[in-house]
């Protein structure tokens, strides 16, 4: 299928979803509908399965509310929408106040100086498809918290391990390649070169090959490009050696340690309380103070050492931080 045909297919799908969301909003409480994730960046992934074109990306949609009716409405809307579409829809809520202040979380009292990767991507890699456009403001790449470089890698490892028991061979290859792309994103964040678009990241990685080779070795660029072709251009499935991933992670992990990347600078009080309540159900296995970093660091360390305990850690991660 030609790119133009894929673009038409994507546009028709998003228009249909947006129409149903508006119809489901009986009391006209939605201020805005924002398309984020791969569709917001105009780079969803399609592959041919048995000669049939299949969407492999989920569709991430943000509903913006001015009042506190959002949670109640979301349950109703999700039930109605998911019955009408077979695609994997991820619908979330964001308050109008959060968008206006460029806060990281819905219930922040003060605006955080440092921003999450999600906040950066929201303003730089998303688009409004209905209602008020709150994305005219911008978030600078310099405002991204360096801790996000660590978080993106640990989260990918957490997802890979947590879901791995349900993977077939193809899924396994996909997620190993996702870890490689996360390592590339991490390097870009640390060097203040990050871009929301994976295609832009791909260009930036190749423009900075010399620096990257000095840090990660000569093979990383090939592994990155092959993973990118597989995941983003529907290329040949790439089977990266897990030992290579471990070697790259050792280098990145050492960088985190040398630069004292051990604590997030973006969490609000409400976010910390939310994490703590979830974490309390897991038995405080990783201590009380700075437990978020202890969990994420454990995922990285245990993957590197191939510690079988990582399966339990991934469950704590999923219950607490996912």
C-alpha positions as CSV (number, residue, x, y, z in Angstrom):
1,X,0.0,0.0,0.0
2,X,1.3,3.4,-0.9
3,X,2.1,6.0,1.8
4,X,-0.7,8.2,0.6
5,X,-3.2,5.3,1.0
6,X,-2.0,4.7,4.5
7,X,-2.4,8.4,5.3
8,X,-6.0,8.3,4.0
9,X,-6.7,5.2,6.0
10,X,-5.3,6.8,9.1
11,X,-7.2,10.0,8.6
12,X,-10.5,8.3,8.0
13,X,-10.0,6.2,11.2
14,X,-9.1,9.2,13.4
15,X,-12.1,11.2,12.0
16,X,-14.4,8.3,12.8
17,X,-13.1,8.0,16.3
18,X,-13.3,11.8,16.9
19,X,-16.9,11.8,15.6
20,X,-17.9,9.1,18.0
21,X,-16.2,10.8,21.0
22,X,-18.1,14.0,20.3
23,X,-21.4,12.1,20.1
24,X,-20.6,10.3,23.3
25,X,-20.0,13.6,25.1
26,X,-23.7,14.1,25.9
27,X,-23.2,17.2,28.1
28,X,-20.6,18.9,25.9
29,X,-18.0,18.9,28.7
30,X,-15.0,18.1,26.4
31,X,-13.0,21.2,25.7
32,X,-10.6,19.6,23.4
33,X,-9.5,16.3,21.8
34,X,-5.8,15.8,21.3
35,X,-4.1,13.1,19.3
36,X,-0.8,12.1,20.8
37,X,1.6,9.1,20.5
38,X,2.5,7.8,17.0
39,X,-0.6,9.2,15.4
40,X,0.1,12.6,16.9
41,X,3.5,12.4,15.3
42,X,2.0,11.2,12.0
43,X,4.1,8.0,12.1
44,X,1.8,5.1,13.1
45,X,3.1,1.6,12.3
46,X,1.3,-0.7,9.9
47,X,2.4,-4.2,8.8
48,X,1.1,-6.8,6.5
49,X,-0.3,-9.9,8.2
50,X,-1.3,-12.6,5.7
51,X,-1.4,-9.9,3.0
52,X,-3.8,-7.8,5.1
53,X,-2.6,-4.4,6.2
54,X,-2.8,-4.3,10.0
55,X,-2.3,-1.4,12.4
56,X,0.3,-2.2,15.0
57,X,0.3,1.1,16.9
58,X,-2.2,2.0,19.6
59,X,-4.2,5.2,19.3
60,X,-3.5,7.6,22.1
61,X,-6.2,10.2,22.7
62,X,-6.4,12.9,25.3
63,X,-9.7,14.4,26.4
64,X,-9.4,17.9,27.9
65,X,-11.9,18.9,30.6
66,X,-12.5,22.1,32.5
67,X,-14.4,20.6,35.4
68,X,-14.3,17.5,37.6
69,X,-16.8,15.6,35.5
70,X,-14.0,14.0,33.4
71,X,-13.6,10.8,35.3
72,X,-17.3,10.0,35.3
73,X,-17.6,10.8,31.6
74,X,-14.5,8.8,30.7
75,X,-15.9,5.5,32.0
76,X,-19.1,6.1,29.9
77,X,-17.1,7.2,26.8
78,X,-14.6,4.3,27.0
79,X,-17.4,1.8,27.2
80,X,-19.2,3.2,24.1
81,X,-16.1,3.8,22.0
82,X,-14.3,0.5,22.6
83,X,-17.4,-1.3,21.5
84,X,-17.3,0.4,18.1
85,X,-13.6,0.1,17.2
86,X,-11.4,-3.0,17.1
87,X,-8.2,-0.8,17.3
88,X,-6.3,-0.5,20.6
89,X,-7.5,2.8,22.0
90,X,-5.8,4.5,24.9
91,X,-8.0,7.4,26.1
92,X,-6.8,9.6,29.0
93,X,-7.8,12.8,30.7
94,X,-6.0,16.0,31.1
95,X,-7.3,19.1,32.9
96,X,-7.5,22.4,31.0
97,X,-5.5,24.1,33.9
98,X,-2.7,21.6,33.5
99,X,-2.4,22.4,29.8
100,X,-2.5,26.2,30.3
101,X,0.2,26.0,33.0
102,X,2.3,23.3,31.2
103,X,2.2,21.2,34.3
104,X,3.4,17.6,34.3
105,X,0.4,16.3,36.1
106,X,-3.3,17.1,36.6
107,X,-3.2,18.0,40.2
108,X,0.0,20.0,40.5
109,X,-0.2,23.0,42.7
110,X,3.0,24.6,41.4
111,X,4.4,24.5,37.9
112,X,7.5,22.2,37.8
113,X,10.6,23.8,36.3
114,X,11.7,20.5,34.8
115,X,9.4,18.6,32.5
116,X,8.6,14.9,31.8
117,X,9.2,13.4,28.4
118,X,5.4,13.0,28.1
119,X,4.9,16.8,28.7
120,X,7.5,17.6,26.1
121,X,6.0,15.2,23.6
122,X,2.5,16.5,24.3
123,X,3.5,20.1,23.2
124,X,5.9,19.1,20.5
125,X,4.6,15.8,19.1
126,X,0.8,16.0,19.3
127,X,-2.0,17.8,17.6
128,X,-5.5,19.1,18.4
129,X,-8.2,17.4,16.4
130,X,-11.2,19.0,18.0
131,X,-12.0,22.1,20.2
132,X,-9.6,24.6,21.8
133,X,-6.0,24.3,20.8
134,X,-3.9,24.4,24.0
135,X,-0.7,23.3,22.3
136,X,0.3,26.6,20.8
137,X,2.8,27.0,23.7
138,X,6.1,25.2,23.6
139,X,8.3,23.2,25.9
140,X,12.0,23.5,25.3
141,X,14.2,20.4,25.0
142,X,16.5,22.0,27.7
143,X,13.5,21.7,30.2
144,X,13.4,17.9,30.0
145,X,14.6,16.4,33.3
146,X,17.7,14.3,32.7
147,X,16.1,11.6,34.8
148,X,13.7,10.9,31.9
149,X,16.7,9.4,30.1
150,X,16.8,6.7,32.8
151,X,13.1,6.3,33.1
152,X,12.5,5.6,29.4
153,X,15.0,2.8,29.4
154,X,13.8,1.2,32.6
155,X,10.2,1.5,31.5
156,X,11.0,-0.3,28.2
157,X,12.7,-3.1,30.2
158,X,9.8,-3.3,32.6
159,X,7.3,-3.6,29.8
160,X,9.4,-6.2,28.0
161,X,9.8,-8.4,31.1
162,X,6.3,-8.0,32.3
163,X,4.7,-8.9,29.0
164,X,7.3,-11.4,27.8
165,X,5.5,-14.5,29.0
166,X,2.7,-13.8,26.6
167,X,5.0,-13.0,23.6
168,X,5.5,-15.0,20.5
169,X,8.9,-14.8,18.7
170,X,7.9,-11.8,16.7
171,X,6.7,-9.8,19.8
172,X,10.0,-10.7,21.5
173,X,12.0,-9.3,18.6
174,X,9.8,-6.1,18.6
175,X,10.4,-5.4,22.2
176,X,14.1,-6.0,22.1
177,X,14.3,-3.5,19.2
178,X,12.2,-1.1,21.3
179,X,14.8,-1.2,24.0
180,X,17.5,-0.3,21.4
181,X,15.4,2.7,20.3
182,X,14.9,3.7,23.9
183,X,18.7,3.7,24.4
184,X,19.0,6.0,21.4
185,X,16.3,8.3,22.8
186,X,18.1,8.3,26.2
187,X,21.3,9.4,24.5
188,X,19.5,12.3,22.8
189,X,17.8,13.4,26.1
190,X,21.2,13.4,27.9
191,X,22.7,15.4,25.1
192,X,19.8,17.9,24.8
193,X,19.1,16.8,21.2
194,X,15.9,14.9,21.7
195,X,13.0,15.2,19.2
196,X,9.5,13.7,19.7
197,X,9.4,12.2,16.2
198,X,11.1,8.8,15.9
199,X,12.1,9.7,12.3
200,X,13.7,12.9,13.6
201,X,15.5,10.9,16.3
202,X,16.7,8.5,13.6
203,X,18.2,11.4,11.6
204,X,19.8,12.9,14.8
205,X,21.3,9.6,15.8
206,X,22.9,9.2,12.4
207,X,24.1,12.8,12.4
208,X,25.9,12.2,15.6
209,X,27.4,8.8,14.8
210,X,31.0,9.8,15.9
211,X,29.9,10.9,19.4
212,X,27.7,7.9,19.8
213,X,30.3,5.4,18.7
214,X,32.7,6.9,21.3
215,X,30.2,6.2,24.0
216,X,28.3,3.0,22.9
217,X,30.8,1.4,20.5
218,X,30.9,0.8,16.7
219,X,28.0,-1.7,16.5
220,X,25.3,0.5,18.1
221,X,24.5,2.5,15.0
222,X,23.9,-0.6,12.9
223,X,21.7,-2.2,15.7
224,X,19.8,1.1,16.0
225,X,19.2,1.5,12.2
226,X,18.1,-2.1,11.8
227,X,15.7,-1.8,14.8
228,X,14.3,1.4,13.3
229,X,13.7,-0.2,9.9
230,X,12.0,-3.1,11.6
231,X,9.7,-1.1,13.9
232,X,9.1,2.1,11.9
233,X,9.4,1.1,8.2
234,X,7.9,-2.4,8.4
235,X,11.3,-3.8,7.5
236,X,12.7,-7.3,8.1
237,X,12.3,-8.5,11.7
238,X,15.6,-7.8,13.4
239,X,17.0,-10.3,15.9
240,X,19.5,-8.3,18.0
241,X,21.7,-10.3,20.3
242,X,20.6,-9.8,23.9
243,X,24.2,-9.7,25.0
244,X,24.7,-6.6,22.8
245,X,21.7,-4.9,24.6
246,X,23.3,-5.7,27.9
247,X,26.6,-4.1,26.9
248,X,24.9,-0.9,25.8
249,X,23.0,-0.8,29.0
250,X,26.1,-1.3,31.1
251,X,27.6,1.8,29.4
252,X,24.4,3.9,29.8
253,X,24.0,2.8,33.4
254,X,27.6,3.9,34.2
255,X,26.8,7.3,32.7
256,X,23.7,7.5,35.0
257,X,25.9,6.7,38.0
258,X,28.7,9.1,37.1
259,X,26.2,11.9,36.6
260,X,24.2,11.2,39.7
261,X,21.0,10.6,37.9
262,X,19.2,9.0,40.8
263,X,16.1,11.2,41.5
264,X,13.3,12.6,39.5
265,X,12.8,16.4,39.5
266,X,9.4,16.4,38.1
267,X,7.0,14.6,40.5
268,X,4.3,16.6,42.2
269,X,3.1,15.9,45.8
270,X,-0.1,14.3,44.4
271,X,1.9,12.1,42.1
272,X,4.2,10.9,45.0
273,X,1.2,10.1,47.1
274,X,-0.4,8.2,44.3
275,X,2.7,6.1,43.7
276,X,3.1,5.6,47.5
277,X,-0.4,4.2,47.9
278,X,0.1,1.8,45.0
279,X,3.6,0.8,46.3
280,X,2.2,0.1,49.8
281,X,0.3,-2.8,48.3
282,X,3.6,-4.3,47.2
283,X,5.1,-4.5,50.6
284,X,7.7,-1.7,50.4
285,X,10.2,-4.1,49.0
286,X,12.6,-1.4,47.8
287,X,12.4,0.8,50.8
288,X,10.4,4.0,51.4
289,X,12.8,6.8,50.4
290,X,13.2,7.4,46.7
291,X,11.6,4.0,46.0
292,X,10.8,5.1,42.4
293,X,14.5,5.1,41.5
294,X,15.1,1.9,43.4
295,X,12.5,0.1,41.3
296,X,13.7,1.5,38.0
297,X,17.4,1.0,38.9
298,X,16.6,-2.6,39.9
299,X,15.1,-3.3,36.5
300,X,18.2,-2.0,34.7
301,X,20.6,-3.8,37.1
302,X,18.8,-7.1,37.0
303,X,18.5,-7.1,33.2
304,X,22.2,-6.5,32.9
305,X,23.0,-9.3,35.4
306,X,20.3,-11.6,34.0
307,X,18.9,-11.9,37.5
308,X,15.7,-14.1,37.5
309,X,14.3,-11.8,40.2
310,X,13.6,-9.2,37.5
311,X,10.2,-10.9,36.8
312,X,9.1,-10.0,40.4
313,X,10.6,-6.5,40.0
314,X,8.6,-6.0,36.8
315,X,5.4,-6.8,38.6
316,X,6.2,-4.3,41.3
317,X,7.0,-1.7,38.6
318,X,3.7,-2.4,36.8
319,X,1.7,-2.2,40.0
320,X,3.4,1.0,41.2
321,X,4.8,3.1,38.3
322,X,3.1,1.9,35.1
